């Protein structure tokens, strides 16, 4: 029978020798490849006998379209986590609404299969709808929206853009601008056609829809304009409700699409408007498009940290209340806050967690809400579903003492403040050579919080140093190392976490090609291989569950 190489075995025995009882003879034999051949039974049955849940992360298309994949999940899990479908990137829409279509479809499929759902995840800094969230905190217009309707001239009532009005068409007229070169954005622009040149500006005017203004506030008018006719001019007016008018004065019109701005201060409160005065030009056509009016004063007021935090907190409350409320009674537990800490134990912000790759789905909630993020998030989740268990979830807790210490201190603060937190998830994306002593220490410290402890995203790399072409080497030895590591994690969890605090174990995927670590076949971190066959790691986990910490 083939044995594993001596050097890795010796390494593992050295670092674990003081932790494993000498009377357990099977500890020595565990390094024999044949020791992991017994796969009799299912993981969920063994887990149930140990009093915990067992689950896997699943994908909609695989679970609903791959019978082999689905049968493995149904046979071995009593609970599943959606790998993506319940994340903000997939639920939250650009207008702030929530679309449950795909998540509901997967939930119905797994519920019909007799499985429970663990919700992942409500608040995270990745896989978010950053387009919408950045508009709230000020990434677009300082958190203040365009006050002007139909500024893009996309809606028309007859020959007039909806909401706009034509004045004094003495020396020309207005029409719908069409064609790629004559439109800045969308399908249409406003065409200003001068038929008798060089009259007064006011003799050819177009007035905007009215918009609310506040006395003393400064309003920034932005628009795109161009005319191929040399010598063309324009003037903008900002009109206050009391009849006061501010003028931009004659301005030269560029020959290519150019963004122009004009500011005016409202002289009174009520409904104001802007007009474009276009009469002082030679014969020809000028095009205007994508007009906006922003309350610049309000934008500055809304750019303070307090104002931003208030707006974002309102969004978070609405989002959590909507999602958790929608799944109340259907989702048994939630990762409320995911990956709040950096590896050095700091709460994330835009400085210590920069979006260095330009990820369009990246948004660091805690940059604006600070350490109050979890306090409010857990409160909102509990109010939306009093019966769901609520967890905080993070990674590298077994390898980063600073992060582990910070997380535990933070959790203890939440508990002291009466925040409704039920448990801690430790992801455990580890490798075959992760320190067993560090794993034990992590479980012992997490258990000392008194909360439920969950292994939330377990996988074990066989190729932690990313050596190229690992698949070309004999993998039996690596799979044995991997099995030992999987088994040790389960044993340590069941041994070091008191029974009343043990929630369960979730493996992050079903078979190797599912894994985020697969790397085109250069790592194989899960329990089933590419052909859906059980690996030694499956038997190792099964054995550890059956032993129930003994």
Backbone torsions as a table, in degrees:
resi	resn	phi	psi	omega
1	UNK	NA	135.1	-173.7
2	UNK	-72.2	135.9	-179.6
3	UNK	-107.1	160.5	175.9
4	UNK	-81.3	154.8	-179.8
5	UNK	-58.8	151.2	-172.2
6	UNK	-71.4	-37.6	-173.4
7	UNK	-62.9	-50.7	177.6
8	UNK	-62.7	-35.2	-179.8
9	UNK	-64.2	-45.9	-179.3
10	UNK	-61.5	-41.8	178.9
11	UNK	-58.3	-46.7	-178.0
12	UNK	-66.4	-40.1	-179.5
13	UNK	-67.1	-37.0	-179.9
14	UNK	-63.5	-46.2	-174.6
15	UNK	-79.9	-12.7	179.8
16	UNK	-113.0	-8.9	-171.6
17	UNK	-56.9	-38.2	-178.8
18	UNK	-78.0	-7.2	-175.1
19	UNK	-104.2	-19.7	-175.8
20	UNK	-105.3	131.8	-178.4
21	UNK	-60.8	136.4	-177.7
22	UNK	-66.7	-23.1	-177.1
23	UNK	-76.8	-11.6	-179.2
24	UNK	-82.9	89.3	-176.0
25	UNK	-63.3	-27.2	-178.2
26	UNK	-69.9	-12.9	176.0
27	UNK	-64.8	-37.5	176.2
28	UNK	-69.8	-44.4	-176.7
29	UNK	-72.7	-11.9	-179.3
30	UNK	-62.0	-21.8	-179.2
31	UNK	-83.0	-3.1	175.4
32	UNK	-83.6	127.9	-176.1
33	UNK	-56.7	-33.5	-178.8
34	UNK	-68.3	-16.3	-178.1
35	UNK	-68.9	-15.4	-178.5
36	UNK	-108.5	25.2	-178.1
37	UNK	-90.1	-17.8	-177.0
38	UNK	-83.1	107.8	179.9
39	UNK	-116.3	26.8	-178.2
40	UNK	-68.9	126.4	179.2
41	UNK	104.1	176.7	-180.0
42	UNK	-117.4	154.9	-178.5
43	UNK	-66.4	-38.3	-178.1
44	UNK	-68.3	-35.3	178.2
45	UNK	-68.6	-42.7	178.7
46	UNK	-65.2	-38.5	178.2
47	UNK	-67.0	-41.6	179.1
48	UNK	-61.5	-39.5	177.8
49	UNK	-64.1	-30.2	177.1
50	UNK	-85.1	-4.2	176.4
51	UNK	84.7	22.8	-179.0
52	UNK	-131.0	168.4	174.0
53	UNK	-87.5	152.1	170.9
54	UNK	-130.6	133.7	-176.8
55	UNK	-145.2	174.0	175.0
56	UNK	-138.7	154.1	171.5
57	UNK	-81.2	133.6	-175.0
58	UNK	-127.8	162.1	-179.2
59	UNK	-118.5	143.6	-176.0
60	UNK	-58.2	-53.4	-174.3
61	UNK	-64.5	-37.8	179.9
62	UNK	-69.7	-45.3	-176.3
63	UNK	-68.0	-36.6	-177.5
64	UNK	-89.6	-16.1	-174.9
65	UNK	-120.8	-0.7	-176.9
66	UNK	-129.1	105.6	-174.3
67	UNK	-64.5	-37.5	179.5
68	UNK	-64.7	-47.6	177.2
69	UNK	-56.0	-51.3	-177.7
70	UNK	-62.4	-38.1	-178.6
71	UNK	-66.5	-36.7	176.9
72	UNK	-63.4	-45.5	-179.7
73	UNK	-62.1	-47.4	-178.0
74	UNK	-63.8	-36.6	-177.6
75	UNK	-73.6	-31.4	-169.2
76	UNK	-113.0	-5.7	-175.9
77	UNK	-123.8	144.9	167.0
78	UNK	-106.7	-7.4	-176.6
79	UNK	-149.6	142.6	179.0
80	UNK	-129.7	157.2	174.1
81	UNK	-118.6	133.7	176.9
82	UNK	-77.4	125.1	-176.8
83	UNK	-64.3	-36.0	-175.4
84	UNK	-134.2	-33.0	-161.9
85	UNK	-63.8	-18.6	178.8
86	UNK	-105.4	14.1	176.8
87	UNK	-86.6	157.6	-175.2
88	UNK	-58.8	-33.6	179.5
89	UNK	-58.1	-30.8	-175.4
90	UNK	-98.5	-23.3	-177.9
91	UNK	-97.0	-48.0	-173.1
92	UNK	-79.0	129.7	-177.4
93	UNK	-98.7	168.6	-176.0
94	UNK	-64.2	-20.6	178.6
95	UNK	-97.9	7.7	179.0
96	UNK	90.3	-5.2	176.4
97	UNK	-78.5	170.6	-178.8
98	UNK	-121.3	129.4	-179.4
99	UNK	-109.2	112.3	-175.9
100	UNK	-96.9	6.1	-168.1
101	UNK	-54.3	-56.4	-175.8
102	UNK	-72.2	-41.2	179.0
103	UNK	-61.9	-41.4	177.9
104	UNK	-63.2	-40.4	-179.6
105	UNK	-62.4	-42.9	179.0
106	UNK	-70.3	-39.5	178.1
107	UNK	-61.1	-42.4	178.7
108	UNK	-63.6	-38.8	-179.5
109	UNK	-65.3	-44.5	-177.7
110	UNK	-75.4	-33.5	177.1
111	UNK	-64.8	-41.1	176.8
112	UNK	-64.5	-23.0	177.2
113	UNK	-87.6	3.1	176.9
114	UNK	86.0	15.3	-177.7
115	UNK	-101.4	148.9	173.1
116	UNK	-91.4	159.8	-177.4
117	UNK	-118.2	130.2	171.9
118	UNK	-101.6	123.5	-173.6
119	UNK	-80.5	128.6	-178.1
120	UNK	-143.9	118.3	-2.1
121	UNK	-142.2	152.6	-175.0
122	UNK	-80.3	-52.0	-176.6
123	UNK	-125.0	118.2	179.6
124	UNK	-146.3	162.0	179.5
125	UNK	-91.7	-6.8	176.4
126	UNK	-118.6	166.5	-179.5
127	UNK	49.8	51.4	176.8
128	UNK	-111.8	166.6	168.2
129	UNK	-87.8	82.9	-175.5
130	UNK	-67.9	-26.0	177.9
131	UNK	-58.3	-49.4	-179.7
132	UNK	-70.4	-45.8	-175.2
133	UNK	-65.9	-37.6	177.5
134	UNK	-67.1	-30.6	176.6
135	UNK	-67.5	-27.2	179.6
136	UNK	-76.2	-41.2	-175.9
137	UNK	-86.8	-10.2	175.9
138	UNK	121.7	9.2	177.4
139	UNK	-68.5	-13.9	177.8
140	UNK	-141.4	104.8	177.1
141	UNK	74.5	23.2	176.9
142	UNK	62.0	26.3	-179.3
143	UNK	79.3	6.7	179.4
144	UNK	-114.4	133.3	-173.9
145	UNK	-86.7	166.6	175.0
146	UNK	-65.7	124.6	-179.2
147	UNK	-78.8	-15.8	-171.5
148	UNK	-95.2	128.3	175.6
149	UNK	-87.3	148.2	177.0
150	UNK	55.5	36.5	177.6
151	UNK	-72.1	-13.2	176.9
152	UNK	-95.2	0.3	177.5
153	UNK	58.5	36.6	-179.6
154	UNK	-88.2	-19.7	179.6
155	UNK	-109.8	132.0	-177.3
156	UNK	-130.2	143.2	172.1
157	UNK	-116.9	98.9	-172.4
158	UNK	67.9	-125.8	-178.4
159	UNK	-97.3	11.0	-176.8
160	UNK	-121.7	133.5	174.8
161	UNK	-61.5	132.8	-174.1
162	UNK	-55.3	128.4	178.6
163	UNK	90.9	-19.4	179.3
164	UNK	-90.9	164.4	-179.5
165	UNK	-142.2	143.9	178.8
166	UNK	-97.1	135.8	177.7
167	UNK	-123.0	145.0	164.7
168	UNK	49.6	55.3	-179.6
169	UNK	-78.6	66.3	-174.8
170	UNK	-78.3	-42.7	-174.6
171	UNK	-126.5	35.6	176.5
172	UNK	166.8	-167.9	-179.1
173	UNK	-153.9	177.3	-179.0
174	UNK	-121.3	150.8	177.5
175	UNK	-152.6	178.6	-179.3
176	UNK	-82.8	121.4	176.7
177	UNK	-81.8	131.1	-179.4
178	UNK	-135.8	168.8	179.0
179	UNK	93.2	143.9	-172.9
180	UNK	-54.8	-45.3	-176.8
181	UNK	-72.3	-21.6	-175.3
182	UNK	-99.6	7.2	-179.2
183	UNK	-128.5	132.6	178.1
184	UNK	-85.5	-46.5	179.7
185	UNK	-142.8	148.4	-179.2
186	UNK	76.5	-147.7	-175.2
187	UNK	-107.3	-19.7	-173.4
188	UNK	-137.1	159.6	170.4
189	UNK	-135.2	-178.8	173.6
190	UNK	-101.9	123.2	177.4
191	UNK	-97.7	126.1	177.2
192	UNK	-106.0	113.6	-173.2
193	UNK	-107.3	107.8	178.1
194	UNK	-89.3	122.6	-176.1
195	UNK	-108.0	-17.7	176.2
196	UNK	-137.6	103.1	-164.8
197	UNK	-71.2	162.8	170.0
198	UNK	59.7	41.3	170.8
199	UNK	-88.4	-165.3	177.8
200	UNK	-82.6	150.4	-178.8
201	UNK	-54.4	-44.6	-173.2
202	UNK	-69.1	-10.0	-177.1
203	UNK	-79.3	-4.1	174.9
204	UNK	-146.2	99.7	-172.6
205	UNK	-129.7	150.5	170.7
206	UNK	-132.1	132.7	-176.0
207	UNK	-110.6	140.6	-177.3
208	UNK	-78.3	166.7	165.7
209	UNK	-59.5	153.0	178.8
210	UNK	-73.5	156.0	177.7
211	UNK	-146.3	152.8	-175.5
212	UNK	-73.0	137.2	176.0
213	UNK	-130.0	155.8	179.1
214	UNK	-119.4	131.8	-178.1
215	UNK	-53.7	132.0	178.3
216	UNK	87.9	-13.4	177.9
217	UNK	-79.7	145.7	178.5
218	UNK	-95.8	132.4	-177.8
219	UNK	-115.7	127.5	-179.2
220	UNK	-98.5	116.8	177.4
221	UNK	-97.8	123.8	177.7
222	UNK	-122.2	142.6	-179.9
223	UNK	-160.7	159.7	175.5
224	UNK	-107.4	137.4	-175.3
225	UNK	-146.7	147.8	174.6
226	UNK	-162.2	152.9	174.2
227	UNK	-150.7	129.5	176.5
228	UNK	-75.4	-4.0	-177.6
229	UNK	-90.0	122.6	178.6
230	UNK	-65.1	141.1	176.8
231	UNK	86.4	2.1	179.9
232	UNK	-67.2	148.4	-179.3
233	UNK	-135.1	162.6	173.6
234	UNK	-146.5	162.0	172.9
235	UNK	-141.4	141.2	177.7
236	UNK	-112.8	139.6	174.9
237	UNK	-116.6	137.7	168.8
238	UNK	-108.0	114.7	-172.1
239	UNK	-107.4	125.7	177.9
240	UNK	-90.1	160.3	-176.8
241	UNK	-59.5	-27.6	-178.2
242	UNK	-84.6	7.1	177.8
243	UNK	95.0	-7.4	178.2
244	UNK	-66.0	140.7	-176.4
245	UNK	-128.3	133.4	172.8
246	UNK	-110.5	134.3	-175.2
247	UNK	-112.0	146.6	173.1
248	UNK	-83.5	-20.3	-171.9
249	UNK	80.0	164.4	-178.6
250	UNK	-61.3	132.0	178.8
251	UNK	-127.9	144.0	177.9
252	UNK	-76.0	138.8	179.6
253	UNK	-89.1	127.0	179.0
254	UNK	-70.1	157.8	-177.9
255	UNK	-85.5	-12.4	175.3
256	UNK	-126.6	161.2	-177.4
257	UNK	-55.1	123.8	-177.1
258	UNK	-139.8	139.2	176.5
259	UNK	-81.6	126.0	177.9
260	UNK	-121.5	154.0	179.7
261	UNK	-134.4	158.0	176.9
262	UNK	-152.8	135.0	179.6
263	UNK	-116.5	145.0	172.7
264	UNK	-144.7	155.6	179.2
265	UNK	-103.8	127.4	-179.5
266	UNK	-67.6	129.0	-179.5
267	UNK	-85.9	-13.6	177.9
268	UNK	-156.2	169.3	-179.4
269	UNK	-99.4	149.3	-179.8
270	UNK	141.6	-138.8	179.2
271	UNK	-104.6	119.4	177.0
272	UNK	-106.3	-179.1	176.2
273	UNK	-158.1	170.2	171.2
274	UNK	-123.4	154.8	172.3
275	UNK	-131.5	149.7	170.3
276	UNK	-105.1	123.9	180.0
277	UNK	-104.4	117.8	-165.1
278	UNK	-124.7	10.3	-171.7
279	UNK	-75.1	-22.4	-173.1
280	UNK	-88.9	60.0	-178.6
281	UNK	-139.9	158.0	172.8
282	UNK	-71.9	170.6	178.5
283	UNK	-57.1	139.9	178.5
284	UNK	143.4	-174.6	-173.6
285	UNK	-119.0	135.9	172.9
286	UNK	-116.1	144.4	-178.5
287	UNK	-117.2	136.7	178.1
288	UNK	-125.0	140.8	-178.8
289	UNK	-155.0	160.8	171.6
290	UNK	50.1	61.4	179.8
291	UNK	-87.8	136.0	175.7
292	UNK	-135.5	154.0	174.5
293	UNK	-131.0	120.9	-178.5
294	UNK	-116.4	135.3	172.5
295	UNK	-75.8	96.4	-174.2
296	UNK	-66.4	-34.1	178.2
297	UNK	-64.1	-45.7	178.9
298	UNK	-65.4	-36.1	178.7
299	UNK	-62.0	-41.3	178.4
300	UNK	-67.2	-40.5	178.1
301	UNK	-64.6	-37.1	-177.2
302	UNK	-81.4	-3.3	-179.9
303	UNK	-91.8	-0.4	176.9
304	UNK	-70.9	150.9	179.2
305	UNK	-55.0	-38.0	-179.2
306	UNK	-66.1	-43.0	-179.6
307	UNK	-66.1	-42.0	179.2
308	UNK	-62.8	-46.5	-179.4
309	UNK	-60.8	-39.2	179.5
310	UNK	-63.7	-44.9	179.9
311	UNK	-64.4	-44.8	-177.4
312	UNK	-68.1	-36.7	176.8
313	UNK	-61.5	-39.6	178.0
314	UNK	-63.8	-40.5	177.2
315	UNK	-64.1	-44.7	-179.7
316	UNK	-61.7	-43.5	179.0
317	UNK	-61.2	-45.0	-179.5
318	UNK	-64.4	-42.0	-177.7
319	UNK	-66.8	-49.5	-179.1
320	UNK	-63.7	-43.4	179.9
321	UNK	-61.1	-41.9	-179.6
322	UNK	-66.4	-48.5	-175.0
323	UNK	-70.8	-52.0	-178.0
324	UNK	-66.0	-39.3	177.6
325	UNK	-63.3	-39.1	178.8
326	UNK	-61.4	-36.1	-176.4
327	UNK	-103.4	12.7	178.5
328	UNK	-58.2	130.1	-178.1
329	UNK	82.7	-6.3	-179.2
330	UNK	-114.4	-33.8	176.4
331	UNK	-106.5	124.4	-169.4
332	UNK	-83.4	-23.0	-178.3
333	UNK	-158.0	161.1	-176.9
334	UNK	-135.8	142.2	158.1
335	UNK	-81.2	100.8	-175.8
336	UNK	-74.8	-48.3	178.7
337	UNK	-126.0	129.1	-174.3
338	UNK	-119.2	127.4	172.7
339	UNK	56.7	56.4	-178.8
340	UNK	-75.3	-24.8	-171.2
341	UNK	-111.2	146.6	168.5
342	UNK	-77.8	171.1	-179.0
343	UNK	-66.6	-21.6	177.2
344	UNK	-90.9	9.3	172.3
345	UNK	90.2	7.6	177.5
346	UNK	-86.5	147.0	169.9
347	UNK	-69.6	136.6	-172.4
348	UNK	-64.7	144.4	169.6
349	UNK	-146.0	-178.2	-175.7
350	UNK	-71.3	-14.5	178.4
351	UNK	-86.3	-49.5	-178.1
352	UNK	-83.6	-8.6	176.8
353	UNK	-134.5	68.9	-177.5
354	UNK	-75.1	150.7	175.6
355	UNK	-85.6	70.4	-170.1
356	UNK	-70.0	-21.9	-179.0
357	UNK	-98.7	6.0	-179.7
358	UNK	65.1	34.4	-179.4
359	UNK	-63.4	120.7	-176.7
360	UNK	-72.3	-8.6	-178.1
361	UNK	-111.8	29.9	-171.8
362	UNK	-109.0	124.5	179.5
363	UNK	-155.3	117.3	-176.0
364	UNK	-92.5	94.0	-179.2
365	UNK	-53.8	-42.9	-173.9
366	UNK	-70.6	-13.1	173.7
367	UNK	-61.4	-30.0	-176.2
368	UNK	-105.2	-30.5	-176.3
369	UNK	-103.6	-10.5	175.4
370	UNK	60.2	-148.8	-176.3
371	UNK	-79.1	-0.8	173.4
372	UNK	-81.9	-7.4	-177.8
373	UNK	-52.3	-56.6	-175.1
374	UNK	-68.3	-35.5	179.5
375	UNK	-55.1	-51.2	-177.2
376	UNK	-72.8	-39.3	-178.4
377	UNK	-61.1	-43.3	178.9
378	UNK	-67.3	-38.0	178.3
379	UNK	-64.1	-42.6	-179.6
380	UNK	-66.2	-39.6	-179.4
381	UNK	-66.9	-42.3	179.1
382	UNK	-63.7	-39.9	179.4
383	UNK	-65.1	-33.3	-178.0
384	UNK	-77.0	-30.3	177.7
385	UNK	-151.1	94.6	-177.1
386	UNK	-63.7	-15.8	-174.1
387	UNK	-98.3	-13.9	-179.5
388	UNK	-79.0	141.1	174.7
389	UNK	-78.8	142.6	-172.8
390	UNK	-120.5	124.6	-175.3
391	UNK	-120.3	152.3	162.7
392	UNK	-102.5	143.0	-170.7
393	UNK	-133.0	138.1	178.0
394	UNK	-155.7	169.6	-175.6
395	UNK	-119.9	167.5	178.5
396	UNK	62.8	21.4	178.5
397	UNK	-68.5	-24.6	178.2
398	UNK	-83.0	-13.5	-175.3
399	UNK	-121.7	-9.0	-178.7
400	UNK	-123.1	94.7	-179.6
401	UNK	-58.4	-36.1	-179.5
402	UNK	-64.3	-42.7	178.2
403	UNK	-66.2	-43.6	179.4
404	UNK	-59.4	-47.0	-179.3
405	UNK	-62.6	-42.5	-179.4
406	UNK	-65.5	-42.6	179.1
407	UNK	-61.8	-45.3	-178.8
408	UNK	-65.0	-43.2	178.1
409	UNK	-61.7	-40.6	-179.9
410	UNK	-66.1	-44.9	179.5
411	UNK	-61.7	-40.8	178.9
412	UNK	-65.2	-34.2	174.1
413	UNK	-63.8	-43.4	178.7
414	UNK	-60.7	-44.4	179.8
415	UNK	-61.7	-44.5	-178.9
416	UNK	-62.9	-30.0	-179.8
417	UNK	-86.5	1.3	178.9
418	UNK	78.4	18.2	178.7
419	UNK	-70.9	134.9	-173.6
420	UNK	-78.2	72.7	177.0
421	UNK	-106.8	131.5	-176.4
422	UNK	-103.4	-26.0	-173.2
423	UNK	-162.6	172.5	178.3
424	UNK	-123.9	131.2	172.9
425	UNK	-102.4	129.0	173.1
426	UNK	-109.0	119.0	-170.0
427	UNK	-65.8	-47.6	178.5
428	UNK	63.2	54.6	165.8
429	UNK	-83.5	91.0	-170.0
430	UNK	-116.7	-176.3	176.9
431	UNK	-125.8	168.9	-177.8
432	UNK	-62.1	-23.4	-177.5
433	UNK	-104.6	16.7	173.7
434	UNK	-61.5	140.2	-175.1
435	UNK	-63.6	120.2	174.6
436	UNK	-61.1	-37.0	179.2
437	UNK	-62.1	-38.7	178.2
438	UNK	-67.2	-36.1	177.3
439	UNK	-63.6	-46.7	178.0
440	UNK	-58.9	-47.3	-178.1
441	UNK	-59.8	-42.5	179.8
442	UNK	-60.4	-50.3	-178.4
443	UNK	-61.9	-39.0	-179.6
444	UNK	-65.0	-42.3	-179.9
445	UNK	-70.5	-40.5	177.5
446	UNK	-63.0	-41.3	-179.2
447	UNK	-63.5	-30.2	-178.4
448	UNK	-65.1	-15.0	176.8
449	UNK	-72.3	-18.8	-177.2
450	UNK	82.9	-2.8	-179.7
451	UNK	-87.4	167.0	173.3
452	UNK	-67.7	143.2	-179.2
453	UNK	-119.7	135.1	-176.6
454	UNK	-133.0	134.7	168.1
455	UNK	-85.6	113.3	-162.8
456	UNK	-101.4	-25.8	-173.4
457	UNK	-146.9	47.0	-169.8
458	UNK	-66.5	130.7	165.4
459	UNK	-154.5	157.8	-175.1
460	UNK	-131.5	114.2	178.3
461	UNK	-72.2	138.3	170.8
462	UNK	-94.3	-11.4	-174.6
463	UNK	-128.8	63.7	-172.8
464	UNK	-65.7	-20.3	-179.6
465	UNK	-99.5	10.9	176.5
466	UNK	52.3	45.0	175.6
467	UNK	-64.9	138.2	-177.4
468	UNK	-70.1	149.0	173.2
469	UNK	55.9	42.7	-178.9
470	UNK	-62.7	-28.8	-177.5
471	UNK	-66.9	-18.6	-179.9
472	UNK	-79.3	-11.9	179.3
473	UNK	-92.2	160.0	175.5
474	UNK	-62.1	124.9	-174.2
475	UNK	-95.2	-11.3	-177.6
476	UNK	-56.2	-42.2	-179.5
477	UNK	-64.3	-44.6	179.8
478	UNK	-63.6	-38.7	178.2
479	UNK	-66.2	-29.8	175.1
480	UNK	-69.0	-44.5	176.7
481	UNK	-59.0	-43.0	-179.9
482	UNK	-61.6	-42.9	179.7
483	UNK	-61.6	-43.0	177.9
484	UNK	-58.6	-44.4	-178.9
485	UNK	-65.5	-46.2	176.8
486	UNK	-56.3	-46.6	-177.5
487	UNK	-63.1	-40.7	-178.9
488	UNK	-64.7	-40.5	178.7
489	UNK	-58.0	-48.6	-178.4
490	UNK	-64.9	-43.6	178.8
491	UNK	-60.5	-45.7	-178.0
492	UNK	-64.8	-40.6	178.1
493	UNK	-60.6	-49.4	-177.1
494	UNK	-69.6	-25.9	-179.6
495	UNK	-84.3	-42.4	-169.2
496	UNK	-95.3	-15.2	176.9
497	UNK	-103.6	122.1	179.4
498	UNK	-55.5	147.2	-175.4
499	UNK	-52.3	-42.6	-177.2
500	UNK	-65.1	-18.5	-178.1
501	UNK	-102.2	-4.5	-179.8
502	UNK	-78.9	120.2	177.4
503	UNK	-98.1	-51.5	-179.1
504	UNK	163.5	-176.7	-176.0
505	UNK	-131.1	132.7	173.9
506	UNK	-123.9	128.3	174.8
507	UNK	-92.6	137.3	-170.4
508	UNK	-86.8	71.8	177.6
509	UNK	132.3	172.2	-176.7
510	UNK	-105.8	-60.5	177.0
511	UNK	-126.4	161.2	-166.5
512	UNK	-47.3	-46.5	-178.5
513	UNK	-63.2	-16.5	175.6
514	UNK	-70.0	-25.4	-164.6
515	UNK	-71.5	143.9	173.9
516	UNK	-67.2	-13.3	179.5
517	UNK	-98.7	-0.6	-172.7
518	UNK	-58.6	-40.3	173.4
519	UNK	54.5	51.9	177.9
520	UNK	55.7	38.5	176.1
521	UNK	85.3	24.6	177.9
522	UNK	-110.9	7.7	169.1
523	UNK	-156.4	154.8	-171.9
524	UNK	-139.8	76.4	-164.4
525	UNK	-90.2	-2.0	-170.5
526	UNK	-108.0	-172.2	-172.6
527	UNK	-88.2	-18.1	-179.7
528	UNK	-121.9	144.1	-178.1
529	UNK	-84.1	-173.9	-175.2
530	UNK	-65.3	-17.9	177.0
531	UNK	-99.7	13.1	-179.9
532	UNK	66.1	24.3	175.8
533	UNK	-91.5	146.8	-179.7
534	UNK	-68.0	133.3	177.3
535	UNK	-94.2	169.0	175.1
536	UNK	-53.3	-31.9	179.5
537	UNK	-61.0	-33.7	177.5
538	UNK	-61.5	-49.8	-179.6
539	UNK	-62.4	-36.9	-179.0
540	UNK	-64.7	-44.1	177.9
541	UNK	-65.1	-43.3	179.7
542	UNK	-58.9	-46.1	179.4
543	UNK	-61.1	-43.4	-178.4
544	UNK	-65.2	-39.2	177.5
545	UNK	-65.3	-42.2	179.6
546	UNK	-64.6	-34.6	179.4
547	UNK	-72.7	-22.2	173.3
548	UNK	54.8	46.0	174.4
549	UNK	85.3	2.8	-179.6
550	UNK	-94.3	NA	NA
